[in-house]
Amino acid sequence: MTIAAWPASQQAWERTKASLGGGVSTGLRASMKPHPIFFQGGQGPRLTDLDGNTYLDYVLGWGPVILGHGHPGLTEAVSRQLPLGATYGSGHLLEAEVAEKVLARIPGTERVLWSNTGSEATQVALRLARAATGRHRFVKFTGHYHGWSDTMLVGYRPGPDGSLGLGSLGQNPAAMEDLALVTWGDLEATADLLKAPDSDIAAVFCEPVLCNSGVLAPPLGFLQGLRDLCDATGTILVFDEVITGFRIGSGGAVTRYGVTPDLVVLAKAIAGGYPLAAVAGRAEIIDRTTKGVVHAGTYNGNPVVLAAGSATLDALAEPDVYEDFERRGTALADGMRAALARHGVPSTVHQVGPVVQCIAGVENADSFDAFLAADQEFYDRLGVQMLRRGVFTLPGGRWYLSTAHSDADIAQTVAVFDESLAATLSQGPGPVAKRA
Ligand SMILES: Cc1ncc(COP(=O)(O)O)c(C=O)c1O
């Protein structure tokens, strides 16, 4: 049986538009098709909407819900903390307890700073890099996302003027002067920038797997190449592991690829859906926060989110978590590839651990430009067909798995994907093949 309409969600959407900016709490959610779905709750890998429909959830709160919804250990840890208060404005032992768990998992890290969101954490990482080097500018790769601040929202997607520069109306144009944009994988261009006299580059920022724009794994040797260049030029290497951290390996990209940056930015999976973020790295850099570098935040390190962080990291330390992610991620990606081939839809499917990306309309899509060329109109229609059949996915083609998704859930999802492709193709043309 397929879902014909979502009357309760539609009604809720009309209501929220009258009181919330754009009817949503973060702008992108307004773009979800056919309109945002409103939920009453979730359990494990499933979410139930206001109309009573239940979905297998591959949005997972746009990434953080890595243990699934209402995980018992996580819920219990947060519930134990709640009657003890929300925040103390001074020290408590959970701050160190969770920091120790982070340091034990990520090689080369000696200190942690707690923050609330990835956007805040990337800001303090840049400030620390500038303070440590006495330099000002930074290298950023096109298509990489490091939060929505004026400084960072540059070169992510074509902006309001259609160019790959500033990302938002109202953004300070001076943001363009702070950074040098480089194509992901171009070591030579990075070297030229870093080695140029007076280049003034404090840091190289990257998503070590380009999850936000196609789930593109780093080209072979590229991360080590960045490490060597940063060593040679005294530049701070920052891995933005807001998505990859504790997800694509026990120590994120650092353990998966065996390259140690100077600073690692963490958020999303670290606390299973609660608003916790962090910067981890070398003591010599991070200890500067008591030597003139300001890192502030009323809610930093509050015990509620740290209780969530502690329980989440414990659950992710259970045996076989990462093996299961790999197996289920592979099963989903292989199932999608087979269905797309069966229906003759030109496409690329990428997978790194429990993160999968479908790029419809482009074969061998191994660059940011190829990702941008995807047939989003077709994928949007496919997404609605999946939603009608009880599978809730992100716009843009990225899928997240949680520890709660079983092999049977994946098999069911692959079957729904196949049926949804057939339904989408029966209603309109499929993508015209583009080659990267
Ligand atoms: C790689 C990366 N960095 C930073 C951020 C910003 O994190 P937040 O949304 O918590 O501010 C995101 C968010 O999706 C992200 O994917």
The ligand as an ORCA input file, in Angstrom:
! r2SCAN-3c Opt
* xyz 0 1
  C      31.176     18.607      7.490
  C      30.307     19.553      8.259
  N      30.884     20.541      8.967
  C      30.161     21.395      9.696
  C      28.791     21.302      9.749
  C      27.999     22.272     10.571
  O      27.489     21.616     11.689
  P      26.169     22.171     12.428
  O      25.034     21.941     11.505
  O      26.123     21.342     13.681
  O      26.421     23.621     12.708
  C      28.143     20.295      9.039
  C      26.670     20.165      9.068
  O      26.061     19.419      8.356
  C      28.913     19.392      8.271
  O      28.345     18.419      7.548
*
